Amino acid sequence: MPIVLDHQLREQIPRASLAFPVAFYCDELAALPDRAGPMHWHPYFEIATVQSGSVDYQVGQTHTVLQPGDSIFVNRNMLHGIRQLSGQMPDPLPILLFSGTVVAPEASPLYRKYIQPVQACGALPFVVFRQGTPLWRAVRRPLDAAYRAMRDQPACYELTVQRSLCCVWEVLFRHLDSLPRTEASRMELNAQIRLQKMLTYIYRHYAQPVTLADIAGAANISRSEAGRCFQSYLGCSPVEALIRYRLQTARQLLQETTLTLQQVSAACGFHSVNYFSRQFRRRYGSAPGKSRKPGK
């Protein structure tokens, strides 16, 4: 399964970190337009904990609203996205991405015994740890310790993180048979695979001229079937998803670079500055120039 994230690949574990395959992100929502990240997936497990306000974690077609203190585990290769629903400030939302090899080597009996049953469970796309529940109480301290160790990186922090993730994994494994299942039909699985292929095409080619036929062709399906896939998962058409992603990318460029509006427009696949400005104003309620940070 290909890795598809936002245009800066922020949730991909850096190649330099493969010796210790854990990545930590915090305050990501503050940098995302509308405090919402694009749908993406990766071959790593993901754990996040809401700190303030409420956050919508979409995994596949399922939307789960998390309140302050709630945590979520997302299985590997699951299509998912994040959107903050409330709160005056962006939620810090600490996120851990990690490989199962942190717990045990991939070729080891321990990996086959403890990691594979979870990652291979197609009916377990995610697990929610609601604040105050027994499962939450079992994972709260090790998660807090892992977040703190990854953030501060004191001496031997890798051992602290490894120990903490082993504790969390033990909770998942011990309760595997009793965790809520989400059985996806073959049709739903096919739709998700098709959507992943089409999103891959959009994320790779957004700067170029792209048509509805191009997007549908990436999954070898008709334009009408492509429309149904996008509507089911994203609530919009394929072309609207393309425009949204182009605008998200443009807003990021406006905030982080000194490129002119014409350069940003061209870099994001818009055929004219005027059209780009109209779409930007429609999406964000203000002119593109107002998105620039002081000094840019």
matplotlib code that plots the C-alpha trace (Angstrom):
import matplotlib.pyplot as plt

x = [0.0, 1.5, 2.2, 0.0, 0.0, -0.3, 1.9, 4.7, 4.6, 4.6, 3.4, 5.9, 8.6, 11.8, 14.3, 16.9, 14.7, 14.4, 16.8, 14.1, 10.9, 8.7, 7.7, 6.1, 3.9, 2.2, 0.5, -0.1, -3.7, -2.4, -0.5, -3.4, -6.0, -9.3, -7.6, -8.3, -5.9, -6.4, -7.4, -4.3, -2.8, 0.6, 2.1, 2.4, 0.2, -1.0, -2.1, -3.4, -4.9, -7.2, -6.1, -8.9, -12.0, -13.4, -11.8, -13.4, -11.3, -12.5, -11.3, -12.7, -16.3, -16.7, -16.5, -15.7, -15.8, -13.2, -13.4, -10.6, -8.7, -9.9, -7.3, -7.5, -5.5, -5.6, -4.4, -1.8, -2.8, -6.2, -7.5, -8.1, -8.3, -8.5, -10.6, -11.0, -14.6, -14.5, -12.1, -10.8, -7.2, -5.8, -5.7, -2.1, -3.2, 0.0, 0.4, 2.6, 3.4, 5.3, 6.2, 5.4, 9.1, 9.4, 7.8, 9.5, 11.6, 9.5, 10.8, 10.5, 8.0, 6.9, 6.0, 3.9, 2.3, 1.5, 1.7, 0.3, -3.1, -3.8, -2.4, -4.1, -7.5, -9.5, -12.4, -10.3, -9.6, -9.4, -9.8, -11.1, -10.1, -12.8, -11.7, -12.7, -13.1, -11.0, -9.1, -8.4, -7.0, -4.8, -3.2, -3.2, 0.0, 2.2, 0.9, 1.6, 5.1, 5.7, 4.5, 6.7, 9.8, 9.4, 8.9, 11.8, 14.1, 16.0, 18.7, 17.5, 14.1, 13.9, 13.7, 11.0, 9.0, 9.5, 8.5, 5.4, 4.3, 4.8, 2.4, -0.2, 0.2, -0.3, -3.6, -4.7, -3.7, -5.2, -8.6, -8.4, -11.3, -13.6, -12.8, -15.6, -15.4, -16.3, -16.9, -16.4, -18.0, -16.0, -17.7, -16.5, -13.0, -12.9, -14.2, -11.5, -8.7, -10.1, -10.2, -6.7, -5.5, -7.4, -6.1, -2.6, -3.1, -4.5, -1.7, 1.0, -0.4, -2.3, 0.1, -0.6, -3.8, -6.1, -9.5, -12.3, -11.3, -7.7, -8.8, -11.2, -8.6, -6.1, -8.5, -9.6, -13.3, -15.9, -16.3, -19.7, -18.2, -15.4, -18.0, -19.7, -16.5, -15.6, -19.1, -19.2, -15.9, -15.4, -18.8, -17.7, -16.9, -13.5, -12.9, -14.0, -11.5, -8.8, -9.6, -9.7, -6.2, -4.9, -6.2, -4.8, -1.4, -1.7, -2.6, 0.5, 2.7, 1.3, 2.1, 5.6, 7.1, 7.5, 6.2, 3.9, 0.2, 0.9, 3.7, 1.5, -1.4, 0.7, 2.4, -0.9, -2.4, -4.7, -5.0, -5.3, -4.7, -8.2, -9.8, -7.4, -8.4, -12.1, -11.8, -9.7, -12.1, -15.0, -13.2, -11.7, -13.7, -10.8, -8.4, -5.2, -3.0, -4.5, -3.3, 0.3, 2.1, 3.8, 7.1, 6.2]
y = [0.0, 3.4, 6.0, 9.1, 12.0, 15.7, 17.5, 17.8, 14.1, 15.2, 11.9, 9.7, 8.3, 9.9, 7.5, 8.7, 7.4, 3.8, 2.7, 3.8, 3.8, 6.1, 9.6, 12.2, 15.1, 17.8, 21.1, 19.8, 21.2, 24.7, 24.5, 22.9, 25.0, 24.9, 22.7, 19.7, 17.3, 15.5, 11.9, 9.7, 6.4, 4.9, 1.5, 2.5, 2.3, 5.6, 6.8, 10.3, 11.9, 14.9, 17.7, 20.4, 20.9, 18.1, 16.4, 14.3, 11.3, 9.8, 6.2, 4.8, 5.9, 6.1, 9.4, 9.3, 12.5, 12.5, 14.7, 16.1, 13.1, 10.6, 8.6, 6.6, 3.8, 3.6, 0.4, 0.5, 1.2, 2.6, 5.6, 8.4, 12.1, 14.6, 17.7, 19.9, 20.6, 23.0, 25.1, 28.6, 27.4, 24.6, 21.3, 20.3, 16.7, 14.7, 11.9, 8.8, 6.9, 3.7, 0.4, -2.9, -3.6, -1.3, -4.0, -7.0, -7.8, -8.5, -12.0, -13.0, -15.3, -12.4, -10.4, -13.2, -13.9, -10.3, -7.9, -9.8, -10.7, -6.9, -5.6, -8.4, -7.9, -6.2, -5.8, -3.6, -0.4, 1.6, 1.5, 4.4, 4.8, 6.9, 8.9, 7.2, 3.7, 0.8, 0.6, 4.3, 4.0, 1.2, 3.2, 6.7, 6.7, 4.9, 7.1, 10.3, 8.9, 8.2, 11.6, 13.3, 11.2, 11.9, 15.6, 16.2, 13.3, 12.9, 10.3, 6.8, 8.3, 5.5, 2.9, 4.8, 5.0, 1.3, 0.3, 2.5, 1.2, -2.3, -1.6, -0.1, -3.1, -5.5, -3.8, -4.1, -7.7, -8.8, -7.3, -8.2, -10.6, -8.1, -4.9, -3.6, -4.9, -3.0, -5.6, -4.0, -5.6, -6.5, -3.6, -1.2, -2.5, -2.2, 1.4, 2.3, 0.8, 2.7, 5.9, 5.5, 5.1, 8.2, 10.3, 9.1, 10.5, 13.8, 14.3, 13.5, 15.5, 18.4, 20.9, 19.6, 19.8, 17.1, 16.0, 13.8, 11.2, 11.2, 10.7, 7.9, 6.3, 6.0, 3.4, 2.0, 2.9, 5.0, 8.7, 8.0, 5.3, 7.7, 10.2, 7.6, 6.7, 10.3, 11.1, 8.1, 8.9, 12.7, 14.1, 15.8, 15.2, 14.2, 17.6, 19.4, 17.2, 18.2, 21.9, 21.6, 20.0, 22.6, 25.4, 23.7, 23.6, 27.2, 28.4, 26.6, 28.2, 31.6, 31.2, 29.7, 31.2, 34.6, 33.3, 35.7, 35.0, 34.1, 31.7, 30.1, 29.8, 28.1, 25.8, 24.5, 23.8, 26.8, 28.1, 31.7, 34.0, 35.3, 31.8, 30.9, 34.0, 33.4, 29.8, 30.8, 33.5, 31.0, 28.4, 30.6, 33.8, 36.1, 37.1, 34.9, 37.8, 38.0, 34.5, 35.6, 35.8, 39.2, 39.5, 37.1]
z = [0.0, -1.0, 1.6, 1.0, 3.4, 3.2, 0.6, 3.1, 4.1, 7.7, 9.1, 7.3, 9.6, 8.4, 6.9, 9.4, 12.2, 10.9, 13.7, 16.1, 14.0, 16.1, 15.0, 17.3, 16.1, 18.2, 17.3, 13.7, 13.6, 14.0, 10.7, 8.8, 7.0, 8.8, 11.4, 9.2, 7.5, 4.2, 4.1, 4.1, 5.1, 6.0, 7.0, 10.6, 13.7, 15.0, 18.5, 19.3, 22.4, 22.3, 24.7, 24.4, 22.4, 20.3, 17.3, 14.5, 13.6, 10.4, 9.8, 6.5, 6.4, 10.2, 12.0, 15.7, 17.8, 20.5, 23.6, 25.8, 27.3, 24.8, 22.8, 19.6, 18.1, 14.3, 12.6, 9.8, 6.2, 7.3, 5.3, 7.9, 8.5, 11.4, 11.8, 14.9, 15.7, 18.6, 20.8, 20.4, 19.9, 17.8, 19.8, 20.5, 19.7, 20.4, 17.8, 17.8, 14.6, 15.1, 13.6, 15.3, 15.3, 18.3, 20.3, 18.6, 15.5, 12.5, 12.0, 15.6, 17.2, 19.5, 16.5, 15.0, 18.3, 19.5, 16.6, 13.6, 15.2, 15.6, 12.3, 10.4, 11.9, 9.1, 11.5, 13.8, 11.9, 15.1, 18.9, 21.0, 24.6, 26.2, 29.3, 32.5, 31.1, 32.3, 28.9, 29.1, 32.7, 31.5, 28.7, 30.0, 32.0, 29.4, 26.6, 28.7, 29.3, 25.6, 24.6, 27.2, 26.3, 22.5, 23.2, 25.6, 24.5, 27.8, 28.2, 27.2, 26.0, 23.4, 26.1, 27.9, 24.6, 23.8, 27.3, 27.1, 23.7, 24.9, 27.8, 25.4, 23.0, 25.9, 26.7, 23.0, 22.8, 26.1, 25.1, 21.4, 21.6, 23.4, 21.4, 19.2, 15.6, 12.4, 9.7, 6.3, 3.3, 0.2, -1.6, 1.1, 1.0, -2.8, -2.6, -0.1, -2.3, -5.3, -3.3, -2.1, -5.7, -6.8, -3.9, -4.7, -8.2, -6.9, -4.3, -6.9, -9.8, -8.3, -9.8, -13.3, -15.4, -14.0, -15.3, -13.8, -16.3, -15.1, -11.5, -12.3, -14.6, -11.7, -10.3, -13.6, -12.9, -14.5, -13.7, -12.1, -9.9, -8.9, -7.9, -5.7, -4.0, -3.1, -2.0, 0.3, 2.1, 1.6, 0.9, -2.2, -5.9, -7.1, -8.8, -5.6, -3.6, -6.1, -5.7, -1.9, -1.9, -4.3, -2.0, 1.1, -0.6, -1.8, 1.7, 3.1, 0.4, 1.2, 4.8, 4.5, 1.3, -0.4, -3.7, -5.6, -6.1, -9.7, -8.7, -6.0, -8.4, -11.0, -8.5, -7.3, -10.7, -11.2, -14.8, -13.8, -10.8, -11.0, -10.8, -8.0, -6.0, -6.5, -5.3, -2.4, -1.3, -1.7, 0.5, 3.2, 3.1, 2.4, -0.4, -0.7, 0.2, 3.7, 4.5, 4.4, 7.7, 8.6, 6.8, 4.0]

ax = plt.figure().add_subplot(projection="3d")
ax.plot(x, y, z, "-o")
ax.set_aspect("equal")
plt.show()
